[in-house]
Amino acid sequence: MSGFLIYLLKLNFILSVFFAFYYWVLRKETFYTCNRAYALTAAFISLVFPVAPGKQGHITVTYDPTNRIYAFNKTLTVYSNGSPSRIVLTIKGTASK
């Protein structure tokens, strides 16, 4: 499953929890400013929380050397919300039968 799809699933789950709280507790309130602040906070938290810093992941890379038996040198750029925000990985190898 792709990382973006997992992110979207987490985002939808968090938004559902916030909406359920709003629906059962806040929908009859007349403090509209408070409701707006709650909606903005819920949107911000649901966008940021699924990609909390300090988490680890893994990257799987596959190289198909079909009809290409030689040394190869490939680069892969990884973007993240951490520091540094961009890392360039170099993959070197020799394809053989």
C-alpha positions in Angstrom: 0.0 0.0 0.0 1.5 3.4 -0.9 2.5 5.8 1.7 0.1 8.5 0.4 -2.9 6.1 0.6 -2.0 5.3 4.2 -1.7 9.0 5.0 -5.1 9.6 3.5 -6.6 6.8 5.6 -5.1 8.2 8.8 -6.3 11.7 7.8 -9.9 10.5 7.2 -9.9 8.6 10.5 -8.8 11.6 12.5 -11.3 13.9 10.7 -14.1 11.4 11.5 -13.2 11.4 15.2 -13.2 15.2 15.2 -16.5 15.3 13.3 -18.2 12.8 15.6 -17.2 15.0 18.6 -18.5 18.0 16.9 -21.8 16.3 15.9 -22.5 14.9 19.4 -21.2 17.8 21.5 -20.9 21.1 19.7 -23.5 21.2 16.9 -26.2 22.8 19.1 -23.8 25.4 20.6 -24.4 29.0 19.5 -20.8 30.1 20.1 -19.9 30.2 16.4 -16.5 31.6 17.0 -15.6 28.7 19.2 -17.0 26.2 16.6 -14.9 27.9 13.9 -11.8 27.6 16.0 -12.6 24.0 16.7 -13.0 23.3 13.0 -9.7 25.0 12.1 -7.8 23.2 14.9 -9.3 19.9 13.8 -8.3 20.5 10.2 -4.7 21.5 11.2 -4.2 18.5 13.6 -5.6 16.0 11.1 -3.2 17.2 8.4 -0.1 17.3 10.7 -0.7 14.3 13.0 -0.3 11.4 10.5 3.2 12.5 9.7 4.5 13.2 13.2 8.3 13.7 13.3 10.4 11.0 14.8 8.7 8.1 13.1 10.6 5.6 11.0 9.8 4.0 7.7 11.4 2.0 5.0 12.0 2.3 1.3 12.0 -0.7 -1.0 13.8 -0.3 -4.3 13.7 -2.8 -7.1 15.9 -2.7 -10.2 15.0 -4.9 -13.2 18.1 -5.7 -15.2 16.3 -7.6 -17.9 18.6 -7.6 -21.0 20.9 -5.1 -19.3 23.9 -6.9 -17.8 26.3 -4.2 -16.7 27.2 -2.0 -13.7 24.6 0.6 -12.8 24.5 3.7 -10.7 21.0 5.1 -9.8 19.9 7.9 -7.5 16.8 8.2 -5.5 15.6 11.5 -3.9 13.6 11.2 -0.6 11.6 14.2 0.7 10.5 14.4 4.3 9.1 16.8 6.8 12.2 16.3 9.0 15.7 17.8 8.9 17.2 17.5 6.3 14.1 17.8 4.2 15.7 16.2 1.1 18.1 13.2 1.0 19.7 11.8 -2.1 20.4 8.1 -2.0 22.8 6.5 -4.5 22.4 2.8 -5.4 25.4 1.1 -7.1 25.6 -2.4 -8.3 26.4 -4.9 -11.0 23.6 -6.8 -12.7 24.4 -10.3 -13.7 22.6 -13.4 -14.9 
